[in-house]
Amino acid sequence: MTARDRPVPWWSAIAGVVAGLVLVAVAQLVSLAFSSSSAPFVAVGGGFIDIIPPWVKDLAIGLFGTNDKLVLFASMIAVYVLLTGLNGALGARRPRIAAAVQAGLGLFATIVVLTRADTGAADALPTVAGTVAAVPLLVLMLRAVRPGSTETTWNRRRALVGIGALGVGAIAAAAIARGVTASRELARRAAQYVLPDPVASAEPIPEDAQVDLEGMPPYVTPNADFYRIDTALAVPRVDPASWQLRIHGLVDHELTLSFEELLAEPMITQHVTLACVSNPVGGDLAGNATWLGVPVRTLLERAGVREGADMVLSRSIDGFTASTPLEALTDDRDSLIAVGMNGEPLPQQHGYPVRMVVPGLYGYVSATKWLTELKVTRFADDLAYWSTRGWSERGPIKIASRVDVPRSFAELAPDAEGAVMLGGTAWAQQRGIAAVEVRIDDGDWREADLGAEVTEDTWVQWSLRWEDAAPGDHTATVRATDGEGELQTEERANPAPNGASGWHRVDFTVE
């Protein structure tokens, strides 16, 4: 081969990237007919989440919050583009080896797909289809960009334009088809049922539960703004027509309920604030909603819990499990198997069609989404997903308070009387909030005004009018006292293994 006819590696690298993207795009399209974990990126990303140590998860949530999955996907795409680009460059001289490597990537992804909890043999078909399309395409593109090629009428520039268009077209088609199909599927499933009327409704929320201060969060968190932290990279696609809830283990009578049977159960509504154990001090991984569902205790009573049981292992369709203390599901706190959120069917990302809501416990031990199974068992006999990764098994929510107004480094303009307003939120589920205190700089603690408490399981908003606010830089620190008289601890603790603690503090400037 002369120098003029020698392949140019970077052109081949582009061909490798496009072939890799075609594999993903074709698999993504085909996966719409199968489970969400049949898509190779979803399966590989889910496998990565399962094996990373807890501190990496905490770091990701601390840095990126609810965007952690987006960052993971972006990182996976960057690594995948690099690998397929290097493989394409290899193919400039060794096209057969490059084709074998491309096939190997597809085989690896197929194996990972088959290891996911919610997949079967048929779920391997999307990745297989993508691989079958990508491997011969890679060979053809490597030939197309080879100088002096007699097997194509394309010159190099046309080959590159064609390859680029092919890659962009495949990705766009997959993204559009997935978006349209997901929207239609959501509408179709939501239309399959109407939320039943509750036999007992939660107390109306009084107007003064909401502190009237610009910048304060709404007392009831809209569904679209409710935080989402879970291990599912892609929202599982659950058909209510085939969904079932199995209750088994240490029970006298195993129960299996269809979705239609669950909807026929007497339901209640409850206002409950949920919080993520990964929420840092002052963080926003908490939300307050009105939930509709069946009290868990009614179903457990029907199944008949055997003596010695102390835990219920709940399981999601994607394999996630949570260890909930039995007493939290059988006492008077009205833990729910929920089907509705703020007057609507559960959004897909928040557990559609069925999830658990347990007041007083962090979500990692209670708030299982896409629920399919309740196993009555013992802590000594079973371990949940995060219990095997160093987290506490029981997860009671700690007293928490935060400053929402002002935000850190905000500039506040005093009113005509020289005062500025501060506000925030506090919660201590199952105990309620008795008092909130605020300290400006290093001064004395000042008692804040509390909005109306709706229930002990919901957060309370607070406000403080700082008279004669001095111009300059200041700090505001907040602490809360719960309904049992316990003062929120100043001691700082990281989220792992059982939730963050410490007083929240913000810096701000008075103009």
N, C-alpha and C positions, 0 to 999 in steps of 0.2 A: 504494500500500500504506500503510495507516494505521500509526501507532506500535504499536497493539495487535497488528497482523498482521505486524509486522516480525520476521524471524527472529532468534533469539538465538545469536550465534556459538559460544558454548561448548558448547551442545547439539549444534550441527552438528559441532564439533570432536570430540566423543565419537563421533558417527556416523562421522567420518573414521577415527578410530583403530580402531573395531570393524571397519570394512570392510577396513582394512589388515591387521588380525589374521586376518580370515577368509581373505584371500588367502594368507597364510603357512600357516594351518592346513590349508586344502584342498590346497595344494601339498605340504605335509609328508605328508599322508595318501597322496596319489597317488604321491609319490616312493618309497614303500615298494616299489613294483613296478619301480623303476628303480635307477640307481646312486645312491650316497649324495650325489654332487655335483649331482644333479638338484633337490635342495631349494634354493630360492632363497637362504635365509640362508647355507647352507653354501657355495654357489658364490660369493656376493658376499664373504663373509668370507675364503674362500680366495684370491680375487683381491686383496683388501686385503693379506693376508699376503705375496703375491708381490711387491707393489710397495713395501712399506714399507722404509726403509733399515735396515741391520743394527743400528744403535744403538738404534732403537725396539724391535726384537725383544729385544735384550739388556736394555733398561730394563724391558720387560714381564716377562721371566723373572726378572730380579733382584728386582722388586717383588712379583710374584705367584707365581713358581715354576711348579709344574705346574697351577696354576689360571689360567694366562694365557689359555687358550681360553675358559674360563667368563667371565672379565672381558671378553674381546673380544665374546662373544655378548651379554652384558649391555649393553655400550656400543652395539652395533649395534641392540639392541631399543630403547634409550632414544632414539637418533637417529631410528629408524624411527617410533616413537610420536610424536615431535615433528613430523616431516615430515607424517605422515598426519593428525595433529591440526590442523596449520596448513592442510592441504588441505581438511579438513572445514569449518574456519572460513571458508575462501574459498567453499566450496559453499553457505554460508548465503545468499549473494547471487548467486553464479555457479555453479550446480550443474553445468552442462554443462562448464565449464572444470575443475571439481574431478573430474568423471568422466574427462575427458581426461588429467588429471595422474595419476589412479590407474592408468589404462591405460598411461601412460608409465612409471610405476614398474615395472609388470609387464613391459613390453617391455624395459626396461633389464635387469631380473633375468634375463629369458629369454636375452638376448644374452650376459650373463656366464656363464650355465649352459653355453651352447654353446661357450664358449672354454676350458672346463676339459678337462684331458687325458683324463679317463676318461669323457667323455660323448659321445653321438651325437645325431642329430637327434631321436630319440624322447625323449631326456631333457628336452627343452623342454616336453613335455606337462604335467608337474605345475604349472609356473609358469603356463602358458597356462590350465589348468583353474582355478587359483586366481584369475587375473585375470578370467576370464569370470564367475566367481561373485561377485567383489568389486565390479566396476564397477556392474552393475545394482542390487546390494544397497545401494551407497552412494547412488544416486539415490533409491531407495525410502525409505531412512532419512532423507535430507535432506527429503523430502516429509513424512515422518511427524512430524518435530519442528518443522515450520513451523506457527506459530500460525494458527488458522482454516482449516487444511487441510480440504478437502472430499473428499480422496482416501483418507482413512483414518478409521476410527472411534476410533483411539487418541487420547487426549489426550496432552499433553506428558509427564506423569509416566509414564504407561503406556508411552509410546514409549521413554523412557529405560530403564525397567526391562527392556523387551523387548530393546532393543539391547544392554544390558549382559549379559543372560542369553545372548544369541546369541554375543557375543564370548567369554564365559567358557566356554560349552559347546563352541564350536569349538576353542578352545585345549586344553581338557581332553580332548576326543575325540582330537585329534591326538597329544597327549602319551601318553595311555593306549595308543592303538593302536600307536604307535611302540615304546613300551616292551615291550608284549606281543609284538608281531611280532618285534622284535629278539631277545628272549629265546628265542622258539620257533625262530627261524632259527639262532641260535647252537647250541642243543641239537641241531637237526636236522643241521647240518653237522658238529658234533663227533662225532656218532654214526656218521658215514659211514666213519670209519676208526679203526683202533687203531694206536697208535704201535708201530713195529717194534722188535724187540730189537736193541740195538747189537752190532756185532761186536767192539767194544773199549769197555770202560767206564772212566769216570774213576775215579781212586783214591777210596776212601771218605774222607769228611771226618772227621778225628779230633775227639773231643769237646773237646779243649783248643784247638781253633781258635776256639771261642766264649769270649770273656772273660766270666766269671761276675760281672757287675756290673750292678745295677739301672740301667736307662736306656740300656744298650748296644743297638744294633740287632742283629737276628739275623744270624748269619754268612751264611746263605742268605736272600736277600730274598724274601718271599712274592710270588707273582705279582700279587696285588691291591695290594701296596704298592710294586711296582717303578715307578720314575719313568717318566713318559711325556712326552717332548718331541719333537714332529714338526710338520709343516706341515699335517696333515690336520685340519680342523675337525670333520668327522664321520668316524668309522671306516669305511673302505671296506668294502663288502660283496662278498666274493670267494667264488665257488662253486668248491670244489676240483674238481668234475666237469668244469668248463670251463677251469680254470687251466692255464697253460702257462709254462714257462721257456725263453726263447730265448737261446742263446749264439752270438754272431756277431761280426763285425768282423774283426780281424786274426787269423783262425784258418784252419786248413786244411780243417776240416769243420764247418759250422754244425750245431749241435745244437738240438733242440726236445724237451723232456721234458714229459709230462703229470704230474699229481700222483701217479697210480698208479705211473708209471715211476720217479718220484723216490723214492717209498717203498720201491721194490724195490732201490734202491742200498744198498750196505753203509754203515751209519751208525755213528757213535761218539758218546759223551757227553763233554763237556768242562765243567769249572768255569771260568767267565770272568766277570770284573767289567767291566761297561760303564760309561762315564762320558760325560756330555754336555759339549761344549766350552763351553756357556754356564754351567757350574757355577762359582759364585763361590768364593773361598777359604773353606773351611769349609762349603760348601754340601752339600745332600743329593741332588743330581742324579747319583747313582751308585748302582749296584745290582749284587749278586752273585747269579748263578743257575747252574744246571746245565742245559746246552743239549744237545739231541739233533739231529744233522744229518749231512749228507754233506760231507766235506771238499771245499772248492771246487777244490783243486788236482787232484782226481781227474777232475772234469769238464773242467777246462781242459786237462789232459793228453790226454784223449780228443778234444777239439776240435782240439788242436795249435796252440799259440800261435806266431805268426810272429815272426821276428826284427824288432827295432825297437819292439815294443810295450812300454809301460812303465806302463799304467794300465788299469783295468777300470771302465767306467762302468755302475753298477748303476741300474736304473730301477724305481720303484714303479708300481703300477697308477694312482695319482693323479698321475703325472707327475714326482714328486720324483726327483732323480738324485744320486748320490754318486760322487766320484772316488777310487777306492782304488788305491794303488800296487800294481802287479802282484806285486812281490816279497812283499807281505803276504799274498797269496792263494796263493802257490806254495811258500813256504818251509815249515819244519817246525812252524809255530805252530798248525796245524789250524784255520784259518779255516773257518767252517761255513755251509752253506745249511741253516738250522735249521727244524725242524718241531715241536720239542718244547721245553718250558721247565719245569724242575722236575718232570719226570715226567708232564706233561700236554701235550695239544696246545696250540700257541701260543694265548694269549688273542687275541681280535680286536684289542684296542687295542695289542697288541705284535706285530702283523704277520701274523695268521692268514690263510692257512695256512702261508706261507713267508716267512722273512726272512733277513738276513745277520747273522752274528756274527763280528767280526774282533778278536782280542786285540791290544791295544797301540795302537789308533787311536780317536780320538774318534768318536762316533756319526755326526756329520755327514758324514764321509768314508767310512763303512763299514757302519753298521748299518741298511741300507735295509729297511724293513718292506713287507709286501704286494708282495714281489719278483716281477717278471715278466720281467726282461731283464738280461743281462750282455753288454756290448759291450767287447770287447778293443780297445784303442785307444792313443793317446798323449796325454800331458798337453798337447802342443803342438797337438793337433788338436781336442780336446773340452773343454768346461767343464761342471762340475756346477752344481747349483742354488745352493749357497752360494759357490762359487768366483766366480760372477758378481756376488756381493754383498760382495766385499772380504775374504773369509775365505781362510786358507791352503789350498792344494790338498791337502796331505798329512796334516796333523793328528795327529802322534804325541802320545800322552798324556804329560803332564808328571808329575813326582813330586808327590804330594799327600798331605797328612795333615790330620787335623782332631781337635778335642776334642769327643767326644760326651757325656761326663760330666765336669764338670757343664755344663749349658746356661748360656748367658749370663744373668747376674744371679740365678743360683740361690743358695740358702742351704744350706750343708752343715753337718751336725751331726757332730762328731768321734766316733769310737768310744771305747770305754772306755780305750784307750791313747792317746787324743788325736790319732789319725791320721784322715785322710780319703783316699778313693780317687778317682783320676781315670782316665779311660779314653777310648779313641778308635779311629780307623781310619786306615790308611795304604795307599796303593797306588802301584805303578809297574809297570804291565803290561809283560811281556817282559823285565823285569829283576829283579823281586821287591824285597822290603824287607829290608834287612840290619839296620837299627837305627832306633829312634825315641827322640828326646830331648825332655824337657819342662823348661821353665824357669818357676819360680814367681817372680812379680814380676821383679826385676832380678837374681836370684841366678844361681848356676851352673847349667849344663845337667845334668840328671839322666837317666840311661839308663832307659827304660821296659822293662817285661817284655813280651815279644811272645807272642801266641798262636801256635799251630802254623801254619806256612805250608803251604797245600795245594798250590798251584802258583805260579809266578812271575806268572801272569796273573790271580790273585785277590788281593783285599785281605787285609790282615793287621790283626788287632785288637791293641791294646796296653793296658796298665794301669800305673799308678804309685801306690804307696802313699806318701803324704806324711806322714812321721812328725812328731809335735810340731807339728801345724798351728796356727799362731797365729790367734787370733780377729781378725776384722776383714775389710776388703775386700782382695781379691787379684786377680791376673791369672795365667793359665796360657797359655803359648805352646808350640806344638809344631812340630817339624821332623823330617824323615825322611831317611835315607840309603838309596839303592837298592843292589841286589845288585852293581852295578859300582863302588860306592864314591863315587858322586856325591851330594853333599849338596844337599838341597832349597834352592833360592834364597830369600833373604829379600826380594828385589826384587819389589815389587808390580806386577802387570800385570793389566789388564782381560781378560775372556774373548776379545774380538776382538783380533787376527785368528786366534789359534792356541791359546787356552786361558789361564785365569787362573793366576797364580803368586803366591807370598808365604806367609808363616807365619801360621797361624791362631791367634787369641788370643781368650780369653773372660775376662770379668770375673765374679767370684763372691764370696760372702761366707761366711766360716767363723763359725759361731755361738759 
